[in-house]
Amino acid sequence: MSNTRPRRGKGDRGFATRDPYEVAFFARKHGIATVDAKRIINTHGSDRDSCDKAANRLK
């Protein structure tokens, strides 16, 4: 048995706009429309912090 650990990254912390569940969850979390949530995610990319800030500005 080797003493090396398997390499593990941070994981996928961003959004996937092709996954309707994630867009719906983001919209519900911030109390905004699904269309607005999808537009924010497409505009700001998969960076959660910038998407959260944009959603808070939209409220």
C-alpha distances in whole Angstrom, upper triangle without the diagonal:
4,7,9,11,13,16,19,23,26,26,30,32,35,38,38,42,41,40,43,41,40,43,45,43,44,47,47,45,48,51,52,53,50,52,52,48,47,50,48,44,46,48,45,42,39,39,39,41,44,44,45,47,49,49,51,53,54,55
4,6,8,10,14,17,20,23,24,28,30,33,36,36,40,40,39,42,40,39,42,44,42,42,46,46,44,47,50,50,51,49,50,50,46,46,48,46,43,44,45,43,40,37,37,37,39,42,42,43,45,47,47,49,51,52,53
4,7,10,13,15,19,22,23,27,29,32,35,36,40,40,38,41,40,38,41,43,41,41,45,45,43,45,48,49,50,48,49,49,45,45,47,45,41,43,44,41,38,35,35,36,37,40,41,41,43,45,46,47,49,51,51
4,7,9,12,15,18,20,23,26,29,32,33,36,36,35,38,37,35,38,40,38,38,42,42,40,42,46,46,47,45,46,46,42,42,43,41,38,39,41,38,35,32,32,32,34,36,37,38,40,42,43,44,46,48,49
4,6,9,12,15,17,20,22,25,28,29,33,33,32,35,33,31,35,37,34,34,38,39,36,39,42,43,44,41,43,42,39,38,40,38,35,36,38,35,32,29,29,29,31,33,34,34,37,39,39,40,43,44,45
4,6,10,13,14,17,20,23,25,26,30,30,29,32,30,29,32,34,32,32,36,36,34,37,40,40,41,39,40,40,36,35,37,36,32,33,35,32,29,26,26,27,29,31,32,33,35,37,37,39,41,42,43
4,7,10,11,15,17,20,23,24,28,28,27,30,29,27,30,32,30,30,34,35,32,35,38,38,39,36,38,37,34,33,35,33,29,30,32,29,26,23,23,24,26,28,29,30,32,34,34,36,38,39,41
4,7,8,12,14,17,20,21,25,25,24,27,26,23,26,29,26,26,30,31,29,31,34,34,35,33,34,34,30,30,32,30,26,28,29,26,23,20,20,21,23,25,26,26,29,31,31,32,35,36,37
4,5,9,11,14,17,18,22,23,22,25,24,21,24,26,24,24,27,29,26,28,31,32,33,30,32,31,27,27,28,26,23,24,26,23,20,17,17,17,19,22,22,23,25,27,28,29,31,33,34
4,7,8,11,14,16,20,21,20,23,21,19,21,24,21,21,24,25,23,25,28,28,30,27,29,28,24,24,26,23,20,22,23,20,18,14,14,14,16,18,19,20,22,24,24,26,28,29,30
4,6,9,12,13,17,18,17,20,18,16,19,21,19,19,22,23,21,23,27,27,28,25,27,26,22,22,24,22,18,20,22,19,16,13,13,13,16,18,18,19,22,23,23,25,28,28,30
4,6,8,10,13,14,13,16,15,13,15,18,16,16,19,21,19,21,24,24,24,22,23,22,19,18,20,18,15,17,19,16,13,10,11,11,14,16,15,17,20,20,21,23,25,25,27
4,7,10,13,15,14,16,15,12,14,16,14,13,17,18,16,18,21,21,22,20,21,20,17,17,18,16,13,15,17,14,12,8,8,8,10,13,12,13,16,17,17,19,22,22,24
4,7,10,12,12,14,13,10,11,14,13,11,15,17,15,16,19,19,19,17,18,17,14,13,15,13,10,12,13,11,8,4,6,6,10,11,10,12,14,15,15,18,20,20,22
4,6,9,8,10,10,7,8,11,11,9,12,14,14,15,17,16,16,14,15,14,11,10,12,11,7,9,12,10,8,5,8,7,11,12,9,12,15,14,14,17,19,18,20
4,5,6,8,9,7,8,11,12,11,13,16,16,17,19,18,17,14,14,15,12,10,12,12,8,9,13,12,9,7,11,11,15,15,12,15,18,17,16,20,21,20,22
4,5,7,9,7,6,10,11,10,12,15,16,16,18,16,14,11,11,12,9,7,9,10,7,7,11,11,9,9,12,13,16,15,12,15,18,16,15,19,20,19,21
4,6,9,9,8,11,13,13,14,17,18,19,20,18,16,13,13,15,12,9,12,14,11,10,14,15,12,12,15,16,19,19,16,18,21,20,19,22,24,22,24
4,5,6,7,9,10,11,13,15,16,18,19,17,16,12,13,15,12,10,14,15,12,13,16,16,14,12,16,15,19,19,16,18,21,20,18,22,24,22,23
4,6,5,6,8,10,11,12,14,16,16,15,13,9,11,13,11,9,13,14,12,13,17,17,16,14,17,16,20,20,16,17,21,19,17,21,23,20,21
4,6,5,6,9,10,10,12,14,15,15,14,10,13,15,12,11,15,15,13,15,18,18,17,15,17,15,19,20,16,17,20,19,17,20,22,21,21
4,5,5,6,9,10,10,12,14,13,13,10,13,13,10,10,13,13,10,13,16,15,13,11,13,12,15,16,13,13,17,16,14,17,20,18,19
4,5,5,6,9,10,11,12,11,10,7,9,10,6,6,10,10,8,10,13,13,12,11,14,12,15,15,11,12,16,14,12,15,17,16,17
4,5,5,6,8,10,10,9,9,6,9,10,8,9,12,12,11,14,16,17,16,15,17,15,17,17,14,14,17,16,13,16,18,16,16
4,5,5,6,9,10,10,11,9,12,12,9,11,14,13,12,15,17,17,16,14,15,13,15,16,13,12,16,16,13,15,18,16,16
4,6,5,6,8,8,9,8,11,10,7,9,12,10,9,13,14,13,13,12,13,10,12,13,9,9,12,12,9,12,14,13,13
4,5,5,6,5,6,5,8,8,5,8,11,10,10,13,15,15,15,15,15,13,15,15,11,10,13,12,9,11,13,11,11
4,5,5,7,8,8,12,11,9,12,15,14,14,17,19,18,19,17,18,15,16,17,14,12,15,15,11,13,15,14,12
4,6,8,10,11,14,13,10,13,15,14,14,17,18,17,18,16,16,12,14,15,12,10,13,13,10,11,14,13,12
4,6,9,10,13,11,9,12,14,12,13,16,17,16,17,16,16,12,13,13,10,8,10,10,7,7,10,9,8
4,7,9,12,10,10,13,14,13,15,18,18,18,20,19,19,16,17,17,13,12,13,13,9,9,12,10,8
4,7,8,7,7,10,11,11,13,15,16,16,18,18,18,16,16,16,12,11,13,11,8,9,11,8,7
4,5,5,6,9,10,11,12,14,15,17,18,18,19,17,19,18,14,14,16,13,10,13,14,10,10
4,5,5,6,9,10,11,12,14,15,16,16,18,16,18,17,13,14,16,14,11,14,16,13,13
4,5,5,6,9,10,11,12,14,15,16,18,17,19,17,14,15,17,14,12,15,16,12,14
4,5,5,6,9,10,10,12,14,15,16,15,16,14,11,12,13,10,8,12,12,9,11
4,5,5,6,9,10,11,12,12,13,12,14,12,9,10,12,9,7,11,12,10,11
4,5,5,6,9,10,10,11,13,13,15,14,10,12,14,12,11,14,15,13,15
4,5,5,6,9,10,12,14,14,15,13,10,13,14,10,10,14,14,11,14
4,5,5,6,8,10,11,10,12,9,6,9,10,7,7,11,11,10,12
4,5,5,5,6,8,9,11,9,6,9,11,9,10,13,14,13,15
4,6,5,8,10,12,14,12,9,13,14,12,13,16,16,15,18
4,6,9,10,12,13,10,9,12,12,10,12,15,14,13,17
4,7,7,9,10,7,6,10,10,8,11,13,13,13,17
4,6,8,10,8,8,11,13,11,13,16,16,17,19
4,6,9,9,8,11,13,12,13,16,17,18,20
4,6,6,6,9,10,11,12,14,16,17,19
4,6,5,6,9,10,10,12,14,15,17
4,5,5,6,9,10,11,12,14,16
4,5,5,6,9,10,11,12,15
4,5,5,6,9,10,11,13
4,5,5,6,9,10,11
4,5,5,6,9,10
4,5,5,6,9
4,5,5,7
4,5,5
4,6
4
